Amino acid sequence: MDYKVLILNQDYSAISLCSVQKAFSLIYLEKAEMLEKYENSFLRSISATYPKPSVIRLSRYVHIPYKGIALSRHNIMKRDHFQCQYCGSNKNLTLDHVYPRSRGGKSTWTNLLTACNRCNTRKGDRTPEEAGFALKQQPKKPTLVAFLRLHATHLDQSWAHYLKVEAV
């Protein structure tokens, strides 16, 4: 299993995810402290056994200027759970502009969504309403916490307390 570790700033705000090895290095170098650990999972060396961290908190506050989540094809598909937002298919996915580019639609979080080739072709140069399509969910820009949840392949239960600030 690919374990990830939630990194919290000194003020307990979520910053990002990292590998268990990176988290252990930060703990070992006393740059972070372990707040939560994975149950029945350990790191072993020749002479010692250590608990596998699940949540760590940095010892010093790190100022990270928030630049937002990068608008990319992969991030949009990840936000939409790799499903067509018209029919729910997960085959032959592409990006679709809700309001077509030919009519002045921009490439933004709120105007781009995941669509299968079939639905995208059927929609053509029209809005979903004009084509008779209903959206499974309105496209929106994900928050940092929501994005961390999307990136985690395994969302540990101990993270819930630290990620409850914002809803997905």
N, C-alpha and C positions, 0 to 999 in steps of 0.2 A: 504494500500500500504506500502511496506517495503522501507522506505526512507533510503538512504545512504548519507553520507556527505564526500566530498572530502577534505582530509587534505593536506595542502601545508606547506612546510618548510618555514622558514623565508625568503628565497630567491625565493619564489614562485614556487619551484619545487614540483611536486606531490610526496607524500610519500605513502599514502594509503587511504583506505576508513574506515569509522567507522559508528556507529549508531548515530542517532540524539541525543539520551540521552548522549552518551559519548561526542559528540561535544558540547552540551549545557553545560556539566560539565566543559569542558576546557575553554569555554567562561566565565562562571560564576566565575571560579577561576582565571580569567585574565591570563591564560596560552595561550590563543589564541584569535584572533579577527575574527568576522564574516565578510566575504567579500561579500557573496551572500546569499540570503535566498529564500526559496520556496514561490511562490506566493500563497496567500489565504490559507496558512497552518500555524497553530499556536500551540504552547505548552501552556497549561493552568495550572495555579495553583489555589489555593483557592482565592487568592487576585490579581493575575496579569496574563497578557497574553504576551507571547514572540513570536517573529517570529521564524519559524523553519529554522535552518541553512542549507545551501546547500554546501557552500564552506567556510572553515575556514583556517586561516594562523596562525601558531605557533608564539608566541612572541619571542622565543629564537631559535637559529639555533640548530638543532639536527643532529649530524654526524651519518649517518647510513651507515656502510660499505655495499656496494652492493654485495650480494652473488649470485645474479641471481634468476630466477624463479625456484622453485623446480620441478624437473622432476618427475611427478607422473601420474598415470593412469587418474585421474580426470582432471588434468591440460591439458593433451594432448587432452582429449575429449572436454574439454571446448574450447581449441584453435581451434579445428576442428568443433565447433558448434554442437557437439553430432550428427554428420552425417558421414556415411561411405564415405570415400574419393574416392571410386571407383564408387559406384552406387547412393549415396545420401540417402540411407535408414537410418532410425533412430531406427531400431528394432534389437535386439540381437547384440549389439555392443561389440567389443573386440579391442585389440591393434594388429597391424601388423607391422612387420619389413619390410621396403621397400627393403632393401638388407638383405636377410635371415640370421639369426644367425648361421645356419649350414654352411654358407659360410664365416663366420667371421664378419657379420654385428653386429654393436654395438647397445646398447640401449641408443640412444641420441635423442635430439629434432629433428634433421634432418633425422633420420632413422626410427622414430616411427610415426604411424598415426592411426587414428580411422578407423576400417573396420567392416562390418557386418560379422557374422559367415559364411554366404554363400560365400561372395567374398573372405574371408580369406582362406576358404577351397579350393575354386576353384584356387586361386593363388598358394597355396601350397608352395613348396620350390623353388620358382622362383622369379625373379624380375618382377615388373609390366609390363615391356616391353616384357619379355619372355612369360608372361601369356596373353598378348594382352589387358591389362588394361591401361586406361588413368587416371591420378590423377586429381582430381578437383582442388587441389592447392598443391604446393610443400611444404613439411613440413619444418618449420623453428622455431627457438627459438623466443618466443614473447618478446618484450621489456616490461619494467615496465609499461609504459603508456598503451600499448596495453593490458597488463594483467589486469590493473585497469579497463579498459573499459569492458573486458570480465567478471569481477567479479560483475560489477554493474548490478543489475536487472533492474534498471531504470536509464538511463543516462540523467541527467538534462541538459537542453540547456545552463545553465550558466557555465557548466564545460568546454564547447568547447574552450573557450578563454584560459583556463589553461592547457588543454590537447593537444593543437594543435602543440606542439613542435615536436612530432613524429607521423607519420602516422601508422595506424593499418595495 
